[in-house]
Amino acid sequence: MLKNQRVNIYCKDIVEIMQEGLLVVAEDGTIQMVNHALENITGYSKEELLGQPCSIFKCDACKLLRQASSGAWCRLFERKEQVKRKCHLMRKDGSYITVLKTAAVLSDDQGQTMGAVEIVTDISEMDRLDRQLRQLTRTLDEESSFQGIVGISRQMKNLFELVEKAAQSDFPVFICGESGTGKELVAQAIHNLSPRAEQPYIQVNCAALNESLLESELFGHVKGAFTGALQHRKGRFEAAHKGDIFLDEIGDLPMAMQVKLLRVLETKTFERVGDNRTISVDLRFITATNKNLPDLIARGGFREDLFYRINVIPIHLPPLRERKEDVPHLVDFFIKRLSRKNKKNIQGLSPEAMRIFMQYSWPGNVRELKSALEYSYVLAEGDRIRSENLPEYLKDGANDFQAVDLPSAPAENLQQRQKQELIEALKQSSGNKSQAARLLGINRVTVLNRMRKYGIDLQRDVVY
């Protein structure tokens, strides 16, 4: 007992020498206590924080918990379970810092809630190094590929940047685009790049099952809930706890299921089929469709309130016909993949075959291009896929479009263009590699790699 008393005496000193920030929050959200480390992390003094609402930090994770709360200041007080999240806090100077926050409710001996304690660890440097490592890995792997998604066009570069930002948030992501544009790849990329990457990633095709089977698949059921329910079954929502769930073809979701999904989105709670016990889950929703949901809403086929709930971070995938400059890179990517699986030494397309690929409109987008290449790869006999190896519909469809002049060696032409663009950027930036990288929309490491690759010498090739 004496030893415990001595420990209690030194508790305040222990809290002050902690490297992690600590704050205690009352049930109404006001800050009751902070330590010295939290002052250093946030830039605020104790006097500036005590008595203020904890929303002063504008934490993105806390914002979600407050929005999901039905009565309390924060849902943390309703769930009364430990929450551990990577999030972003705004410091006093307006800058944002990446932290790992662990929060838990404090209760007395009678189980009455006293407040909440939060431990805040500054991981901004780790986060910066992690982003740098991902960028280096992507650069070394393949400059035109991002998480398996191929493209160098401006539309795709913008898409990659949006995916990276969306991945760091817990807000619902809505992916729309024509069939074959790669919505599944984008959903997987968001999960892979997110703080939930080590947690489950569950995918459900809403168009593949009828309403009753889909309900059981998503919510799970208890034994005897319906004919054939011989045992308890955990649903996809439970399986995705702490991770991400991807609802593909959300536009085909039956109206009755839309109502039930809306509740899960708003409260993160549900009941299994045939059960009345409420289950809480922590998951992020990613949805996708190739349908025009606003048009469906106008025709009464989709709930407007559900659309607004899933459409928090919209990501539109451009059709292939709007980014034709990516076609040669897609061709090269898929041919290399086919060559790794087969013994044929196919180097690429002949100039005429490439011309047909560029002229065709690709209504099936990347999926159609991949299928056409697989067909042509089987028929090809030399080191190139020639026009006679292509599917007939491809050649017929290409004839409907104006001819596009292409160089005989697209890969070599790309390298020459990259070299010239880099030289021009270095000239404009007076040899500053970082500024040249910003002009080209790439990073400094890529500039250095390309300078070595193309033998560019600042003294010899760049006059400024």
Protein Blocks (a to p, Z undefined) as FASTA:
>chain_A
ZZmmmmmmmmmmmmmmpmbdcddddfkopafbdcfklmmmnopafklmgopafklnopak
lmmmmmmpmkbmblklmnopacddddddddfkopacdddddddddddfkopafbdcdddd
dfklmmmmmmmmmmmmmmmmomkbgehiacfbfklmmmmmmmmmmmmpcbdcdddddehi
lpmmmmmmmmmmpmklmmccddddfklpcfklmmmmmnopaehkaghiabccddfklmmg
oiacddehkllpcfklmmmmmmmmmnopacdehiabdcddddddddddfbdfklmmmnop
acfklmmmmmmbgcddddfklmmmlmmmmmmmmmmmmmmmmmbdcfbdcfklmmmmmmpg
olnlmmlmmmmmmmmmmmpmblbdcfklpcfklmmmmmmpccddddfblmlmmmmmmmmm
mmmmmmmnnopaklmmmmnopafklmmmmmmmnopafklmmcZZ
